[in-house]
Amino acid sequence: MKILVINCGSSSLKYQLFDMENESVSAKGLVDRIGIDGSNITHRKTGAEPFTITTPIKDHKVAMKLVLEALLDKEHGVLKSLDEISAAGHRIVSGGDLYKESVLVDDKVMDGLRQCIPLAPLHNPGHIMGIEAIQHALPKLPNVTVFDTAFHQTMPDYAYMYGLPWEFYETHRVRRYGAHGTSHHFVALRTAEILGKPLSELKMVTCHLGNGSSISAVKNGKCIDTSMGLTPLAGVLMGTRTGDMDPACVPFVQNITKYSADEMNNFMNKKSGLLGISGVSSDLRDVEEAAHKGNERAQLAINMLEYGISKYIGAYTVAMGGLDVIVFTAGIGENSAETREGVCKKLEFMGVKIDSEKNRVRGKEAIVSTDDSKVKVLVVPTNEELMIARETKRIVFGN
């Protein structure tokens, strides 16, 4: 059984082809700059060198055609016939509160995705174009949507509601939705496997830390709270995003700068965070390097990030009535030993003890806490694409 996993943006299309017999990746690639000059496709068969073709790609339908041709290519492909593809799984950033789990695509679902565009205006239109493109190319192929927000739909109302007048929720569905749910779900499941314990018996905080970061409280396998909100702007300090702040900062800054609402939104999403505080970069590696050389603003940015993460972990320990496991994942979580140690040192009063030697790990599964730590600390590389493939298989084939 082969499942094609697709993640579309407004001008890009990422893909991976999974052989679900052993959950291995047969091929993967990226179509970039769709509808823009210099568009190209880079395709790589597992075990082979990647190859790139630069060619005009006017829309996602053309992009999908190139993907399928690459998968069939005699030299670089991995398929003899497109009939070998059993189903396609699509990453969807926001399903709002319409979708509590992955679903098989039909006309009603497509209408629902369009209703959710205001909740993810930068992402959902691209996802919709990706579904339509593969429907055009392979009209009989089952398509499944896997939502980043679905894992967080188990949050209680007192965790996801805001203190706005009720009609904002009732009429416009303004509430906390969270993000990165597919990643949080994957690492929670994998952590339980590593520890050899039922997920239903663990109180866990999963920390998805990258250019965009979110933290979730996972109690007995269910998400009960998460740091991102209506949009992915809330939570801890991120690469270019503010994270949490007093909402009154928005009109205050607008009155000073005369920014429009769109300009202010861009300012908070793309010019703030690590970049805005450090003045160095949105990449934590660059910020850490600058801090090591004595840059005080870079060090402040690091301190703010580590403090914010530890504060969320402490709050979620209260929310869950205890804590068994802390999990670090994604670009920063998997690769920055410095961040992991900085966070855990602040939690020593809770019995968290990190082993500096074990913590010298990058991008690999590892238990990095000491043997006598009251809370296990793990590094678990995320694999959202595999989770999407598994969900697609489950929805289409029931297993």
Buried (B, 14 or more C-beta within 10 A) or exposed (E): BBBBBBBBBBBBBBBBBBBBEEEEBBBBBBBBBBBEEEBBBBBBBEEEEEBEBEEEBEEBBBBBBBBBBBBBBEEBBBBEEEEBBBBBBBBBBBBBBBBBBBBEBEEEBBEBBEBBBEBBEEBBBBBBBBBBBBBEBBEEBBBBBBBBBBBBBBBEEEBBBEEEEEEEBEEEBBBBBBBBBBBBBBBBBBBBEBBEBEBEEBBBBBBBBBBBBBBBBBBEBBBBBBBBBBBBBBBBBBBBBBBBEEEEEBEEBBEEEEBEEEEBBBBBBBEBBBBBBBEBBBBBEBBBBBBEEEBEBBBBBBBBBBBBBBBBBBBBBEBBEEBBBBBBBBBBBBBBBBBBBBBBEBBEEBEBBBBEEBBEBEEEBBBBBBEEBEBBBBBBBBBBBBBBBBBBBEBBEEE
